[in-house]
Amino acid sequence: MEITTWYLEQTDPAAIRPSAAPDEPVAISRAEVPSPEFNRFLYTTVGGDWQWTDRLGWDRQRWLDLLAQPGYETWVAYLRGTPAGYAELDGTKPGEVELAYFGLLPAFTGRGIGGHLLTVALRRAWDLPERWPGAEPTRRVWVHTCTLDGQPAALANYQRRGLTIYRTETRDQDPDFTGHRAQ
């Protein structure tokens, strides 16, 4: 099986191209209290159809260690009080923020929520240092996606929001492959 991975970035917040607001009101807020259980729920529910398996073996402490890092944030989209999707921002490296995980719960795809959530996530990536005293200003926001993710919608959404491809890799993958991310 051949897998292509695209690496995308923004180097200027002015590059964000906002999506139209979804037809239904969506609230997006930061999960400020690290909650391994909640993040694991989001990770497994969103990633279940896309072979996200790299974190499945994590114990509670490993999740907590990740989520409690200064500069690591989880942003959650809610539709009428129900979690609809999320974005994890990894701002632990000086000057850059990785959109580490992003996606919607299956019931909420195709409703205009993904573009809206990505717009907000990119804005929060650029202003992340404002929430973390002493953090360097963001100079770069980046993400990667691959053919195992929600293609072609995922790549297209990233590009429509103003992220540009800076690297593409194609590799053969073992047909018994059970996950797409390496840690």
C-alpha angles and dihedrals in degrees: 000000000000119000124193120200122196121200114203133184148177122211098182129043089220087071092072110114106197121222123229114270114262118257090247122057110261122191117206119195139164119253094227097179111070107241116179091188094054094045091047089052091051093044096050096040096047096036098041094093093042101053096252100168107140094098100038093098095049118121122220094264094054090051091048092049090055097044096044094058114116107253096025112116139175119207118193130199115214127194110198090336096312121114107249103171145332148215127209114206118200107200095159095113115076113260098000137083123198119206087223098180131006135167152106132261108255096253091058102052120113094028100101093257097113096061091045093048091048091050091053093043091053092049090050090049091055094047096038094110089062088067095045114058112221095021117134117247114269111259098169139024118194143173139175131214133177143199089270091063125079095301136213092009097055097053092042092051092052091049094045089054091056104265114137129208113250099168138018125192128187122191140162114253129203109257089231090060112142104186142021107214128076120206 
